[in-house]
Amino acid sequence: MAERIEFKNIGVIDRGVNVKEQVKPIGIKTPIRRGDRFGIFDMNTDVIQQIKDNLRNLLLTNHNERLVNNTIGANLRALIFENIGVVNNSATQAIAENIKTAVDEYMPFIELEALEIGLHESDATVPDNYTRIKVTFSVPGLSEGDKISDIDLFFRV
């Protein structure tokens, strides 16, 4: 009669195999710089970093800067230069509306949480002749949970 061995009784054999999780590139980091890991350009490997990069590019783009789609962007420079050195309710409201419109149109998976506008006179972290816009947002669809993050944009006035 043949000898029968149950695989449950053998145990676990450590084969010394080290399985590393492969990091995959998601998109090109901006500003564009030379990369060493994934090819010619440096790449984002984290979803939230890529979303921040895309949101920053969307908000820094003005209307008519893209050839094929001339309405892309938040058109913030025009609003900031109209209101140089002044942060009043109407300027803040217009900036918030432009940001919300652009995000709703081109990045609808982002939920905007807060907007802060700072001038050098009222905020020591803002350099001379600059306006800072800080946008706080969350991405509810991420598998890691609702990630809340923010981006800082600086406009020279």
Number of C-alpha atoms within 10 A of each C-alpha: 3 4 4 6 8 6 8 7 7 8 7 8 6 6 6 6 6 6 6 6 6 6 9 11 16 13 18 18 18 15 8 11 12 11 13 10 10 12 10 12 16 19 22 19 15 13 13 16 15 19 18 16 18 18 23 18 16 19 20 17 19 18 17 13 13 12 9 8 10 12 15 20 26 24 21 20 18 12 15 20 14 11 15 14 16 14 15 9 9 10 15 18 12 14 22 19 13 18 22 16 15 19 21 14 12 14 15 13 15 17 17 20 12 11 15 12 18 19 21 15 14 9 12 10 11 16 14 12 14 18 25 19 19 16 21 16 20 18 19 14 11 12 8 8 10 13 13 15 16 16 13 13 15 17 14 13 14
